[in-house]
């Protein structure tokens, strides 16, 4: 029974919507809000008024993947664990990858009946995938379980996150604990995001310094400098009120130095590049000491 589970339905095709809506009503979803654009979905996420989102990949005002990514990265709304199912009618490898990379829980291809969609929803409620956090991705883990570790690759742990559908269906204490469970999971994900970012910052800084020292691959160094600045800014914001708050000062210095080096890459100062590398190591060490 999905009573009190708030559903936002963003299906552009009248036939698909007509096939799906009666099954959602019968399953007890309440309220059900129908939309045809991204803006009201963003509004619902910001107002924490949606538990399950089912929508087409293409809406009136654009593709939904960017919004999903912002929800998962906690850039929009207060619950990055909203259950999200994206519907697509003309799948291509590129589109499917874009949807999966945004952090969706499930992807369905039309034609699909309301009963079939309900089976997918029930499956999500019974088996919530653990989340994985990287610099670019937050969402359900879809990696092969038997994949061997790659030498030099950072081992990334899996994170248990709240099962919104199950909590709402069970009600009682489970539903009452949901807000606390969301907050606890968000804290873990924030810390993981900072740790992943610090690891990448050091990796980028090492390669930028090597390019400056040899005078080779300076175009790659410029791209890496842009990337380093973006990642540094992101983790610096996330450090506020976290146990890594003390590392914000290093990030501030890193951003200033990165801007300076970016402006002088045609005639770079090797001392700046070496200091950039040391700063990146300081960020990583300060985080490792706190873990």
C-alpha positions in Angstrom: 0.0 0.0 0.0 1.6 3.2 -1.2 -0.8 5.5 0.6 1.0 8.7 1.7 3.8 8.0 -0.9 3.9 11.2 -3.0 4.3 10.5 -6.7 5.3 13.0 -9.4 4.4 11.8 -12.8 6.0 13.4 -15.8 4.8 11.5 -18.9 4.4 13.4 -22.1 2.7 10.8 -24.2 -1.1 10.7 -23.6 -1.4 6.9 -24.2 1.4 6.1 -21.8 0.0 8.4 -19.2 -3.5 6.9 -19.6 -2.1 3.4 -19.3 -0.1 4.2 -16.2 -2.2 6.6 -14.1 -5.1 4.1 -13.2 -2.6 1.6 -11.8 -0.9 4.3 -9.7 -4.3 5.4 -8.3 -5.2 1.8 -7.5 -1.9 1.3 -5.7 -2.8 4.1 -3.3 -0.2 6.7 -4.3 -1.3 10.0 -2.7 -1.0 12.7 -3.8 -0.2 12.2 -7.5 1.1 15.3 -9.3 1.2 15.3 -13.1 3.9 17.6 -14.7 5.3 18.1 -18.2 8.4 20.1 -17.5 11.5 20.1 -15.3 10.6 23.3 -13.3 7.8 21.8 -11.2 9.9 18.7 -10.5 12.7 20.9 -9.2 10.1 22.8 -7.1 8.8 19.6 -5.6 12.3 18.4 -4.8 13.1 21.8 -3.1 9.9 21.6 -1.1 10.5 17.9 -0.2 7.0 17.0 -1.6 8.0 14.0 -3.8 9.0 10.5 -2.8 8.8 8.8 -6.2 9.5 10.5 -9.5 8.5 8.7 -12.8 9.2 10.8 -15.8 10.2 10.8 -19.5 13.9 11.6 -20.2 12.7 14.5 -22.4 10.3 17.0 -21.0 9.0 20.3 -22.4 11.9 22.3 -21.2 14.7 19.8 -21.7 16.3 16.6 -20.6 15.7 15.5 -17.0 19.2 14.0 -16.5 20.8 17.2 -15.3 18.1 17.7 -12.6 18.5 14.1 -11.4 22.2 14.6 -11.0 21.6 17.8 -9.0 19.2 15.9 -6.7 21.6 13.1 -6.1 24.5 15.5 -5.5 22.3 17.4 -3.0 22.4 20.6 -5.0 18.6 20.6 -5.2 16.2 19.7 -2.4 16.8 18.1 1.0 16.4 14.4 0.0 18.9 13.0 -2.5 17.4 9.5 -2.1 14.1 10.2 -4.0 13.2 7.0 -6.0 13.5 7.9 -9.6 12.4 6.0 -12.7 13.1 7.4 -16.1 10.9 6.4 -19.1 12.4 6.3 -22.6 10.8 5.4 -26.0 13.8 5.5 -28.3 16.8 4.1 -26.5 20.3 4.6 -27.8 23.5 3.5 -26.0 24.4 7.2 -25.5 21.1 8.1 -24.0 21.0 5.1 -21.8 24.5 5.9 -20.4 23.4 9.5 -19.8 20.4 8.3 -17.8 22.3 5.7 -15.8 25.1 8.2 -15.1 22.6 10.7 -13.7 21.9 8.3 -10.8 18.5 6.9 -11.5 17.1 3.9 -9.7 15.5 2.4 -12.7 15.0 2.8 -16.5 12.0 1.6 -18.4 11.4 1.4 -22.1 8.0 2.0 -23.6 5.6 0.5 -24.4 4.9 -0.4 -20.8 1.6 -1.1 -18.9 0.7 0.3 -15.5 0.9 -3.3 -14.1 4.4 -3.7 -15.4 5.5 -0.4 -14.0 4.0 -1.3 -10.6 6.1 -4.5 -10.6 9.2 -2.4 -11.1 8.1 -0.1 -8.3 7.5 -3.0 -6.0 10.9 -4.4 -6.9 12.6 -1.1 -5.9 10.7 -1.0 -2.6 11.9 -4.6 -1.7 15.5 -4.3 -2.8 17.2 -0.9 -2.4 20.6 -0.8 -4.1 23.5 0.5 -2.0 24.9 3.8 -3.2 28.4 4.5 -4.5 30.1 7.9 -4.4 32.7 9.2 -6.8 33.7 12.7 -7.8 31.2 12.6 -10.7 28.6 10.1 -9.6 26.3 9.6 -6.6 23.7 6.9 -7.0 22.9 3.2 -7.0 25.9 0.9 -7.4 25.8 -0.9 -10.8 29.3 -2.1 -10.9 30.0 -5.8 -11.5 30.3 -7.5 -8.2 33.2 -9.7 -9.4 35.2 -6.9 -10.8 38.8 -7.2 -9.6 40.5 -4.2 -7.9 42.6 -2.2 -10.2 46.2 -1.4 -9.0 46.4 2.2 -7.8 42.6 2.6 -7.8 41.0 4.0 -4.7 38.7 1.4 -3.1 35.3 2.9 -2.8 32.9 1.6 -0.1 29.2 1.1 -0.6 26.7 3.0 1.4 23.3 1.9 2.8 20.7 4.6 2.1 17.1 5.0 3.2 14.5 3.0 1.3 11.9 5.7 0.8 9.2 3.5 -0.7 9.5 0.8 2.0 9.5 3.3 4.8 6.4 5.1 3.5 4.6 1.8 2.9 5.3 0.4 6.4 4.4 3.7 8.1 4.6 3.9 11.9 8.1 4.1 13.4 9.7 3.3 10.1 8.2 6.4 8.5 8.9 8.4 11.6 12.6 7.5 11.5 12.9 8.4 7.8 14.1 12.0 8.3 16.8 10.9 10.7 17.9 8.1 8.4 18.1 10.5 5.4 20.2 13.0 7.5 22.6 10.2 8.6 23.0 8.9 5.1 23.6 12.4 3.7 26.3 13.0 6.2 28.1 9.8 5.2 27.8 10.7 1.5 29.1 14.2 2.1 32.2 12.8 3.8 32.7 10.3 1.0 32.3 13.0 -1.6 35.0 15.1 0.1 37.4 12.1 0.4 36.9 11.2 -3.3 37.5 14.9 -4.3 40.6 15.2 -2.2 42.0 12.0 -3.8 41.4 13.5 -7.3 42.8 16.9 -6.4 46.1 15.2 -5.5 46.1 13.1 -8.7 45.5 16.2 -10.8 48.1 18.4 -9.0 50.8 15.7 -9.5 50.2 15.7 -13.2 49.9 19.5 -13.5 53.2 19.8 -11.7 54.8 17.2 -14.0 53.6 19.1 -17.1 54.9 22.4 -15.8 58.3 20.8 -14.9 58.8 19.2 -18.4 57.0 21.9 -20.4 55.0 19.1 -22.1 51.3 18.5 -22.3 50.4 22.0 -21.2 47.0 21.8 -22.9 46.2 18.8 -20.8 47.5 20.7 -17.8 45.1 23.6 -18.6 42.1 21.2 -18.7 43.3 19.6 -15.5 43.6 23.0 -13.8 40.0 23.8 -14.7 38.9 20.4 -13.3 41.0 20.9 -10.1 39.4 24.3 -9.5 35.9 22.9 -9.8 36.6 19.9 -7.6 38.3 22.1 -5.0 35.4 24.5 -4.9 32.9 21.6 -4.6 34.5 19.9 -1.6 35.3 23.2 0.1 31.5 23.9 0.2 30.8 20.5 1.5 33.3 20.7 4.3 31.2 23.3 6.2 29.8 21.6 9.3 31.5 18.4 8.5 34.4 16.7 10.4 36.7 18.0 7.6 35.8 21.6 8.2 39.5 22.3 9.2 40.7 21.5 5.6 38.7 24.4 4.1 41.7 26.7 4.6 43.9 24.5 2.4 41.2 24.5 -0.2 41.0 28.3 -0.2 44.8 28.5 -0.8 44.5 25.8 -3.5 41.8 27.8 -5.4 43.9 31.0 -5.3 47.1 29.2 -6.5 45.2 27.3 -9.2 43.8 30.6 -10.6 47.3 32.1 -10.6 48.9 29.1 -12.4 46.0 29.0 -14.9 46.8 32.6 -16.0 50.5 31.9 -16.4 50.5 28.5 -18.1 52.2 30.0 -21.2 55.2 30.8 -18.9 54.6 28.9 -15.7 56.5 29.2 -12.5 57.8 25.8 -11.4 57.7 26.8 -7.7 54.0 27.5 -7.9 53.4 24.1 -9.5 55.4 22.3 -6.8 53.5 24.2 -4.1 50.2 23.2 -5.7 51.3 19.6 -5.4 52.2 20.1 -1.7 48.9 21.8 -1.0 47.0 18.9 -2.6 49.0 16.5 -0.3 48.1 18.6 2.7 44.4 18.4 1.9 44.6 14.7 1.6 46.7 14.2 4.7 44.4 16.4 6.8 41.4 14.3 5.8 43.2 11.0 6.3 44.2 12.0 9.8 40.5 12.8 10.7 39.1 9.5 9.3 
